[in-house]
Amino acid sequence: MHPSLKHLAVAGVVAATLAACGGSGSSNNFAPFVPPPAASNPPAPAPAPAVPGTVDVKLIAFNDLHGNLEPPKLSINAPAKGGGTVPVPAGGAAYLASAIASLKEKNPNNAVVSAGDMIGASPLVSALFLDESTIEAVNAMKIDFNAVGNHEFDKGQTELLRMKNGGCAKNTALEPCRVNKNFPGANFGFLAANTVKGDGNTLFPATGMKTFTKDGATVKVAFIGMTLKGTPNIVTPAGVAGLSFKDEADTANALIPQLKAQGADAIVVVVHEGGTTTVGYNDKSCAGLSGDILPILNKLDTAVDVVISGHTHRSYVCDYGKTNPAKPFLLTSAGQYGTLLTDINITIDTRTRKVTAKAADNVIVQGESYTSGATTVALTDQYPAFGKNQEVAALIGQYLAIAGPLVQRVVGSLTATATRTQTASRESVLGNLIADAQLAATSPAGKGAAQIAFMNPGGVRADLAPAGDGSVTYGQIFAVQPFGNSLVVKTMTGAQIKAVLEQQFNSGSNTVASPKVLLPSASLSYSYSLSAPAGSRIGNMALNGTAMADATTYRVTMNSFLATGGDNFTVFNQGTDALGGDQDVDALEAYIKANSPLAPPATGRITVLP
């Protein structure tokens, strides 16, 4: 019964009782009964806000930055509004920082990740300073994780640990902390799930987790970061000594149960391995997808939602379920050098704790126009342009001011451009020139008495194009050889040299279908036949025109990368009486200076036979 009705009923009962006793209100000493005031209803509690059924999370990704702090003078061919394509100038760390901030503003529930090769093989403004400038610039971008790639190991694991932890310990020939005397290291996580030390622990944490909330709902996204398992084959072996690089898919699959146990609602694999497609940077058809990422995808647990990839420097957005319906991953890559960002959006159901929607777009980091040779690429209003992040711009300016005089210093002159373009024999003019320079630096008796020099093609990173007056600068030759390798001279037999050359076609990832042909100095000539059986492909080896003998010993120059078996040339490890030499860039500078104006050498040192 309602309270007020109850009080009225009680009052009625009392009044009736009094009347039955024969008394009136005024004829006896009874006071009249006055019912208490009815209690007011308390306010109803406000209904609890409904927990949202879904939470949207934005993932922002890039890869293969390679220390490109300044705009790299590259453009993205993008669809034009009127049909056809329009070149869009892209890249530059100050613009990249602004683009990241712009995407972050669209959803506070976000994470920013890099899929490796953030550092290494960098332009001079980064490489000259051991990539400290790049780490500091990315610190200002406020990212979350970087899955280390193969180039993070270019200067060895000890130096890579310094990149993360900071400090000024000298681990290379270059001086650390030349600008920032208190180099802080990265303020974001390095992930290395499949890079395992001798004690069984990973070099860096295997995973990272971010928690997001929205109106009382909480979701968790887990990140597994890895490099390609083939990393030991493409970095200086001494730099990864004691480390093992495990299978990517097996590593990720083994981690998923514990991540789920920790409450992960979405699983993101960030891996420095990739593929290629035959379509544009943001074409969702993913036509022609191929590459080493495919076997990984086909082995991955379907609990994975997104795979952010890198390494191939290609850009793509793929619904991999269209390629393999059993593996419905979203696969992305953002090209190279900070020219693109991948804007990934996932929706997580707060009841089922599963991802119910996912989509991505590659966003062009349009910043400023540029001129390269006779071509000028202007800004276009058909795509968004981003302003400069002033903190990052100032940081880069500080490093450029110190690097500037060195970059512009003229070291000599060339009579023509020396390019990396491969000929039919897989030689290149610039590769041959570098081999000649390294032989010249190590042929004196006190420098090793070298007779032959070899250069690996992957170590030649840029063409060498003289200015109108023929001059070339230190900045240019540093761009050609940015790794800071030193020269090494070893004694090898003719049979060992032949075995090394056989490894161009039959060692690790070096195959007949994908050979890795060393660039020889002018002193060496030989032939090869891809149709011959393994072990018999090399012939006609001659030193300065004289046939070489298997049992004769020769002094051979290589860089420190090759000297420890890099690029699968493990026979170099068999060389004896090793003598260290100059830095490779110093040898190139000395050779150009001593021979200016230098005519780039011819190719034809290698003959291809049927």
C-alpha positions as a printed Julia matrix, in Angstrom:
610×3 Matrix{Float64}:
   0.0     0.0     0.0
   1.19    3.49   -0.73
   2.47    5.16    2.52
   0.05    8.12    2.48
  -2.95    5.83    2.0
  -1.75    3.73    4.89
  -1.61    6.79    7.19
  -5.13    7.76    6.2
  -6.42    4.28    6.93
  -4.88    4.33   10.4
  -6.44    7.76   11.11
  -9.83    6.42   10.12
  -9.52    3.46   12.5
  -8.57    5.75   15.43
 -11.48    8.13   14.78
 -13.93    5.29   14.63
 -12.66    3.92   17.93
 -13.1     7.27   19.65
 -16.63    7.63   18.37
 -17.49    4.17   19.67
 -16.47    5.28   23.2
 -19.23    7.93   23.12
 -17.04   10.98   23.27
 -17.09   13.91   20.96
 -14.16   16.02   20.19
 -15.29   18.79   22.53
 -17.05   16.99   25.37
 -14.1    15.14   26.86
 -10.39   15.51   27.45
  -9.18   13.67   24.39
  -7.1    15.73   21.97
  -7.94   15.24   18.29
  -5.57   12.95   16.35
  -3.6    14.72   13.68
  -1.9    12.36   11.16
   1.79   13.03   10.53
   2.65   14.62    7.22
   3.12   12.16    4.42
   6.78   11.37    3.66
   7.95   12.77    0.33
   9.24   10.27   -2.25
  13.08   10.14   -2.44
  14.49   11.0    -5.88
  15.04    7.93   -8.06
  18.72    7.14   -8.62
  20.06    8.2   -12.0
  20.3     5.22  -14.35
  23.85    3.92  -14.8
  25.29    4.96  -18.17
  25.12    2.13  -20.66
  28.5     0.57  -21.35
  29.17    1.01  -25.07
  28.82   -2.14  -27.11
  31.96   -1.37  -29.08
  35.18    0.61  -28.75
  37.02    1.99  -31.76
  40.83    1.99  -31.67
  43.12    3.74  -34.14
  46.51    2.26  -35.0
  49.01    4.53  -36.8
  51.92    2.78  -38.48
  55.07    3.48  -40.47
  58.13    1.44  -41.4
  61.6     1.72  -42.93
  62.17    5.33  -41.92
  65.93    4.76  -42.25
  66.77    8.05  -40.57
  65.21   10.17  -43.33
  64.85   13.31  -41.23
  64.9    15.7   -44.18
  62.33   15.29  -46.96
  63.76   12.53  -49.18
  62.77   14.19  -52.48
  60.34   11.44  -53.34
  56.76   11.58  -54.53
  53.8     9.23  -54.38
  51.84    8.74  -57.58
  48.28    9.1   -56.39
  44.93    9.03  -58.19
  44.01   12.46  -59.55
  40.48   13.79  -59.21
  40.08   14.18  -62.95
  41.53   10.77  -63.76
  45.1     9.64  -64.16
  47.62   10.28  -61.42
  49.27   13.21  -59.69
  52.71   13.15  -58.05
  52.48   14.12  -54.38
  55.73   15.22  -52.66
  56.1    13.22  -49.48
  58.22   12.73  -46.38
  60.29   14.66  -43.89
  60.29   13.95  -40.15
  58.84   17.33  -39.16
  55.87   16.69  -41.46
  55.61   13.08  -40.33
  55.29   14.26  -36.73
  52.44   16.59  -37.68
  50.69   13.88  -39.68
  50.86   11.52  -36.71
  49.45   14.22  -34.41
  46.65   14.91  -36.9
  45.59   11.26  -36.95
  45.83   11.02  -33.16
  43.37   13.89  -32.82
  40.7    11.85  -34.58
  40.59    9.23  -31.82
  42.19    9.51  -28.36
  42.26    5.7   -28.25
  45.3     5.26  -30.45
  48.68    3.57  -30.7
  51.6     4.46  -32.98
  53.98    1.74  -34.09
  57.0     1.34  -36.39
  57.69   -1.92  -38.24
  61.47   -1.69  -38.12
  64.47   -0.17  -39.87
  63.81    3.13  -38.17
  67.58    3.57  -38.11
  70.47    2.25  -40.18
  71.32    2.89  -43.85
  70.48    6.51  -43.07
  71.26    9.84  -44.75
  74.19   11.74  -43.39
  72.29   13.95  -40.94
  71.37   10.77  -39.09
  74.21    8.37  -39.91
  76.95   10.85  -39.07
  75.54   11.02  -35.54
  74.99    7.27  -35.1
  71.23    7.8   -35.65
  70.88    9.63  -32.35
  69.14   12.43  -34.23
  66.49   10.04  -35.52
  65.8     8.55  -32.1
  65.38   12.05  -30.67
  63.08   13.09  -33.52
  60.88   10.03  -33.08
  60.83   10.64  -29.32
  59.1    13.93  -30.11
  56.5    12.08  -32.19
  55.39   10.19  -29.07
  55.08    6.73  -30.57
  54.54    3.53  -28.61
  56.6     0.7   -30.11
  59.24   -0.09  -32.72
  59.68   -3.69  -33.82
  63.4    -3.82  -34.51
  64.41   -4.61  -38.1
  67.61   -5.95  -39.59
  69.16   -2.5   -40.02
  68.8    -1.77  -36.31
  71.63   -4.3   -35.95
  73.98   -2.6   -38.44
  76.3    -1.41  -35.7
  75.84   -4.4   -33.45
  73.58   -5.31  -30.57
  75.56   -3.31  -27.99
  75.06   -0.1   -29.94
  71.4    -1.0   -30.49
  70.94   -1.34  -26.75
  72.43    2.17  -26.43
  69.84    3.45  -28.9
  67.16    2.23  -26.5
  68.76    2.93  -23.15
  70.76    6.07  -23.93
  74.2     7.09  -22.83
  77.43    7.91  -24.63
  79.41    4.66  -24.6
  81.58    4.4   -27.72
  80.76    1.17  -29.56
  81.8     2.17  -33.11
  84.47    4.15  -34.93
  82.25    7.27  -34.8
  82.05    9.46  -31.73
  78.7     9.32  -29.9
  76.88   12.28  -28.35
  78.45   14.92  -30.59
  75.35   17.1   -30.33
  73.4    15.95  -27.29
  75.89   15.21  -24.53
  73.12   13.45  -22.6
  71.62   11.26  -25.3
  68.47    9.89  -23.65
  67.77    6.85  -25.8
  64.3     5.99  -27.06
  61.27    6.92  -24.98
  59.24    4.23  -26.79
  59.43    0.47  -26.55
  61.67   -1.71  -28.71
  60.1    -5.11  -29.4
  62.03   -8.21  -30.49
  59.97  -11.33  -29.86
  62.02  -13.61  -32.1
  65.49  -12.27  -31.23
  66.75  -14.57  -28.51
  69.93  -14.35  -26.45
  72.02  -17.28  -25.31
  70.24  -17.31  -21.94
  66.87  -17.82  -23.62
  65.61  -14.3   -23.0
  64.71  -11.92  -25.81
  67.02   -8.98  -26.53
  64.07   -6.61  -26.04
  60.56   -7.33  -24.77
  58.56   -9.64  -27.01
  55.26   -7.83  -26.65
  53.58   -4.6   -25.63
  50.04   -3.96  -24.48
  47.87   -0.83  -24.52
  44.61   -0.41  -22.62
  41.84    1.86  -23.89
  38.7     3.05  -22.14
  35.47    4.58  -23.36
  32.46    5.42  -21.15
  33.25    2.67  -18.66
  34.29    0.08  -21.2
  37.89   -1.15  -21.32
  39.63   -3.0   -24.13
  43.21   -4.15  -24.57
  45.31   -4.36  -27.73
  48.48   -6.49  -27.73
  51.44   -5.96  -30.04
  53.96   -8.65  -30.99
  57.11   -7.13  -32.53
  59.6    -9.11  -34.65
  62.29   -8.86  -37.29
  62.73  -11.28  -40.17
  64.29  -14.6   -39.23
  66.84  -14.06  -42.03
  68.41  -11.09  -40.24
  71.73  -12.9   -39.57
  72.19  -13.33  -43.33
  72.01   -9.6   -44.09
  73.82   -7.92  -41.2
  77.37   -8.06  -39.93
  77.59  -11.46  -38.22
  79.75  -10.04  -35.43
  76.92   -7.66  -34.58
  74.47  -10.47  -33.9
  76.89  -12.96  -32.36
  75.17  -14.94  -29.63
  71.69  -14.11  -30.9
  69.29  -16.45  -32.65
  66.41  -15.31  -34.82
  63.4   -17.6   -34.57
  60.6   -18.35  -37.01
  58.21  -15.41  -37.11
  54.9   -17.28  -37.18
  55.94  -19.88  -34.61
  57.07  -17.09  -32.28
  53.82  -15.14  -32.6
  51.61  -18.2   -32.25
  53.36  -19.26  -29.04
  52.76  -15.83  -27.47
  49.04  -15.55  -28.24
  47.69  -17.73  -25.38
  49.5   -15.72  -22.73
  48.4   -12.44  -24.32
  44.81  -13.65  -24.29
  45.26  -14.64  -20.65
  46.39  -11.09  -19.94
  43.12   -9.81  -21.39
  44.1    -8.93  -24.94
  41.03   -8.32  -27.06
  42.96   -7.68  -30.28
  46.31   -9.05  -31.46
  48.54   -6.98  -33.76
  51.71   -8.47  -35.26
  54.32   -5.84  -36.18
  56.94   -7.6   -38.28
  59.91   -6.41  -40.29
  59.19   -8.63  -43.25
  57.0    -7.86  -46.21
  55.8    -8.35  -49.72
  55.01   -6.51  -52.91
  51.9    -5.89  -54.97
  51.35   -4.75  -58.54
  48.94   -1.94  -57.66
  49.06    1.54  -56.13
  49.95    2.63  -52.63
  46.37    2.51  -51.32
  44.7     0.12  -53.77
  42.62   -2.24  -51.65
  42.61   -5.01  -54.26
  46.12   -6.05  -53.19
  46.59   -7.53  -56.65
  49.77   -9.49  -57.27
  50.68   -9.88  -53.6
  53.9   -11.87  -53.31
  56.97  -12.09  -51.12
  58.36  -13.61  -47.96
  55.47  -12.35  -45.82
  53.1   -14.93  -47.36
  54.49  -18.06  -45.68
  54.35  -16.2   -42.37
  50.71  -15.21  -42.88
  49.74  -18.73  -43.87
  51.18  -20.11  -40.61
  49.85  -17.41  -38.27
  47.12  -18.2   -35.77
  43.77  -16.73  -36.83
  43.59  -15.03  -33.44
  45.79  -12.35  -35.04
  43.74   -9.41  -36.3
  46.23   -7.08  -38.0
  49.71   -7.6   -39.49
  51.75   -4.42  -39.9
  54.75   -5.18  -42.12
  57.86   -3.61  -43.63
  61.29   -4.43  -45.08
  60.37   -4.4   -48.78
  59.84   -0.61  -48.86
  56.51   -1.17  -50.61
  53.09    0.17  -49.68
  49.91   -1.87  -49.58
  46.62   -2.41  -47.76
  45.37   -5.99  -48.07
  42.4    -7.94  -46.81
  44.39  -11.16  -46.75
  41.19  -13.14  -46.36
  40.63  -12.58  -50.08
  43.93  -14.35  -50.78
  43.51  -17.04  -48.14
  39.96  -17.21  -46.7
  41.27  -19.2   -43.74
  43.51  -16.28  -42.71
  41.38  -13.1   -42.58
  44.14  -10.73  -41.5
  44.36   -7.05  -42.37
  47.86   -6.65  -43.85
  49.49   -3.24  -44.26
  52.78   -1.55  -45.14
  53.62    2.14  -45.41
  56.38    2.14  -48.01
  59.57    3.87  -46.96
  61.31    6.93  -45.55
  58.3     8.43  -43.78
  56.48    9.2   -47.03
  53.32    7.4   -45.87
  51.45    6.59  -42.69
  48.98    3.73  -42.4
  45.75    4.79  -40.67
  44.22    1.6   -39.26
  40.88    1.53  -37.51
  39.57   -1.47  -35.6
  36.31   -1.95  -33.71
  36.25   -4.21  -30.64
  33.01   -5.7   -29.31
  32.98   -5.22  -25.54
  30.77   -8.28  -25.0
  32.45  -10.87  -27.21
  35.91   -9.27  -26.77
  36.56   -9.68  -30.47
  37.42   -7.38  -33.36
  34.28   -6.92  -35.43
  35.54   -4.47  -38.04
  38.9    -3.35  -39.39
  39.99   -1.08  -42.22
  43.04    0.9   -43.24
  44.24    3.64  -45.55
  47.73    4.73  -46.48
  47.97    8.47  -45.95
  50.51   10.51  -47.92
  52.72   12.69  -45.7
  52.65   15.7   -48.01
  54.89   18.45  -46.7
  56.84   20.53  -49.18
  57.66   20.73  -52.87
  61.07   19.72  -54.15
  63.29   19.86  -57.19
  65.41   16.92  -58.28
  67.46   17.41  -61.4
  65.22   18.97  -64.02
  62.02   17.84  -62.27
  60.04   19.93  -59.81
  57.23   18.3   -57.83
  54.86   20.91  -56.43
  52.38   20.62  -53.59
  48.91   19.57  -54.7
  45.6    20.61  -53.18
  44.13   17.24  -54.14
  45.62   15.69  -51.01
  46.06   17.06  -47.47
  49.3    18.85  -46.67
  50.78   18.88  -43.18
  52.67   21.66  -41.5
  56.03   21.32  -39.81
  56.24   20.18  -36.23
  58.46   22.95  -34.91
  60.09   20.88  -32.17
  61.23   18.26  -34.67
  62.23   20.89  -37.23
  64.4    22.67  -34.66
  66.05   19.4   -33.65
  66.89   18.55  -37.26
  68.19   22.07  -37.8
  70.53   21.69  -34.86
  72.06   18.53  -36.3
  72.19   19.96  -39.83
  74.11   23.01  -38.62
  76.88   20.79  -37.3
  76.82   18.43  -40.28
  76.61   21.19  -42.91
  80.26   22.09  -43.41
  81.2    18.42  -43.65
  78.37   17.61  -46.04
  79.34   20.37  -48.47
  83.07   19.74  -48.47
  84.27   18.93  -52.0
  86.36   15.75  -52.11
  87.18   15.64  -55.82
  85.54   15.36  -59.21
  84.11   12.81  -61.65
  83.8    13.07  -65.41
  80.36   11.38  -65.37
  77.78    9.91  -63.04
  78.63    6.55  -61.48
  75.43    4.57  -60.98
  74.32    1.47  -59.14
  72.47    0.22  -62.22
  73.25   -3.43  -62.87
  74.54   -4.61  -66.23
  73.82   -8.01  -67.75
  76.68   -9.46  -65.69
  75.18   -7.85  -62.55
  78.12   -5.51  -62.19
  77.61   -1.8   -61.63
  79.88    1.11  -62.47
  79.75    2.49  -58.94
  80.27   -0.9   -57.33
  83.35   -1.46  -59.46
  84.62    2.02  -58.61
  84.28    1.31  -54.89
  86.12   -2.01  -55.26
  88.93   -0.19  -57.05
  89.07    2.4   -54.27
  89.26   -0.27  -51.6
  92.04   -2.09  -53.43
  93.99    1.16  -53.76
  93.61    1.77  -50.0
  94.9    -1.68  -49.08
  97.46   -2.55  -51.76
 100.49   -0.88  -50.1
 102.59   -3.38  -48.15
 101.87   -1.67  -44.85
  98.13   -1.63  -45.53
  97.71   -5.31  -46.34
  99.39   -5.87  -49.73
  95.97   -6.61  -51.23
  95.67   -7.95  -54.77
  91.87   -8.25  -55.12
  88.94   -6.39  -53.59
  85.23   -7.27  -53.43
  82.26   -4.98  -52.72
  78.78   -6.24  -51.84
  76.04   -4.67  -53.97
  73.7    -4.06  -51.03
  76.27   -1.73  -49.48
  76.05    0.72  -52.38
  73.16    2.93  -51.3
  73.05    5.86  -53.75
  74.31    6.9   -57.18
  77.24    9.32  -57.31
  76.29   12.21  -59.58
  78.74   15.12  -59.9
  77.62   18.73  -59.99
  77.8    20.74  -63.2
  81.49   21.46  -62.6
  82.19   17.77  -61.94
  82.6    18.16  -58.19
  81.39   15.63  -55.64
  81.01   16.26  -51.93
  81.62   14.3   -48.78
  77.87   14.24  -48.21
  77.42   12.42  -51.52
  80.03    9.75  -50.89
  78.71    9.24  -47.37
  75.26    8.64  -48.87
  76.82    6.01  -51.13
  78.39    4.17  -48.17
  76.61    5.12  -44.94
  77.31    2.01  -42.86
  80.66    2.97  -41.4
  82.28   -0.32  -42.37
  86.04   -0.71  -42.16
  88.27   -2.51  -44.65
  89.75   -5.92  -43.87
  92.46   -7.78  -45.82
  92.7   -11.57  -45.55
  94.79  -14.3   -47.12
  92.73  -16.73  -49.18
  93.56  -19.54  -51.56
  92.41  -19.56  -55.14
  90.05  -22.39  -54.24
  88.53  -20.33  -51.42
  88.04  -17.33  -53.69
  86.28  -19.59  -56.19
  84.12  -20.98  -53.37
  83.15  -17.44  -52.32
  82.12  -16.68  -55.89
  80.1   -19.9   -56.02
  78.21  -18.63  -52.95
  76.8   -15.82  -55.11
  74.35  -18.42  -56.44
  74.13  -21.1   -53.77
  74.23  -19.87  -50.17
  71.27  -18.98  -48.0
  69.11  -16.48  -49.84
  71.68  -16.24  -52.66
  70.25  -18.46  -55.4
  70.37  -18.88  -59.16
  66.97  -17.21  -59.3
  68.11  -14.4   -57.03
  71.92  -14.18  -57.14
  73.98  -11.7   -55.16
  76.97  -10.86  -57.34
  79.99   -9.26  -55.69
  81.59   -6.29  -57.44
  85.26   -7.05  -58.18
  88.25   -4.75  -58.47
  89.78   -4.3   -61.93
  92.52   -6.77  -61.02
  90.11   -9.73  -61.1
  88.24  -11.21  -64.02
  86.18  -14.39  -64.23
  83.12  -15.94  -65.85
  80.01  -17.67  -64.59
  77.3   -19.87  -66.04
  73.96  -20.14  -64.29
  73.15  -23.3   -66.2
  76.16  -25.15  -64.82
  75.72  -27.35  -61.74
  76.35  -25.96  -58.27
  80.05  -25.8   -57.51
  80.96  -25.56  -61.19
  79.5   -22.21  -62.16
  82.71  -20.16  -61.83
  85.52  -20.32  -64.35
  88.35  -18.43  -66.07
  89.52  -16.71  -62.88
  92.47  -14.43  -63.62
  94.5   -11.92  -61.6
  95.69   -9.09  -63.84
  95.25  -11.41  -66.81
  97.13  -14.38  -65.32
  95.17  -17.54  -64.53
  94.69  -18.16  -60.82
  95.57  -21.45  -59.16
  93.55  -23.21  -56.46
  96.54  -23.73  -54.16
  98.05  -20.27  -54.55
  97.35  -17.73  -51.83
  96.16  -14.21  -52.51
  95.53  -11.13  -50.37
  91.86  -10.15  -50.62
  90.12   -6.98  -49.39
  86.52   -6.84  -48.24
  84.55   -4.65  -45.87
  83.93   -5.66  -42.27
  80.4    -6.76  -43.16
  81.64   -9.33  -45.66
  84.67  -10.24  -43.54
  82.49  -12.02  -40.99
  80.3   -13.79  -43.55
  77.7   -11.15  -44.35
  75.26  -11.67  -47.24
  75.79  -15.44  -46.89
  79.44  -15.27  -48.03
  80.57  -17.5   -45.19
  83.76  -18.64  -46.95
  85.25  -15.22  -46.19
  85.44  -16.49  -42.6
  88.1   -18.99  -43.75
  90.55  -16.23  -44.65
  93.64  -15.88  -42.45
  96.14  -13.21  -41.41
  93.45  -10.54  -41.22
  94.56   -6.91  -41.15
  92.12   -4.09  -40.44
  92.15   -0.93  -42.49
  90.51    2.42  -43.13
  86.82    3.26  -43.05
  85.21    2.49  -46.4
  84.06    6.08  -46.94
  87.57    7.37  -46.25
  89.01    4.98  -48.84
  86.52    6.22  -51.43
  87.31    9.83  -50.64
  91.06    9.27  -50.94
  90.67    7.46  -54.26
  88.51   10.15  -55.84
  90.8    12.89  -54.58
  93.95   11.16  -55.88
  92.46   10.51  -59.34
  90.38   13.63  -60.01
  88.91   14.16  -62.46
  88.09   10.47  -62.18
  86.49    8.67  -65.11
  84.06    6.03  -63.78
  85.31    2.55  -64.69
  83.83    0.28  -67.28
  82.01   -2.91  -66.48
  82.99   -6.18  -68.16
  85.13   -7.67  -65.43
  82.66  -10.55  -65.27
  81.64  -12.58  -68.32
  78.32  -14.41  -68.41
  78.39  -17.73  -70.25
  75.38  -19.76  -71.4
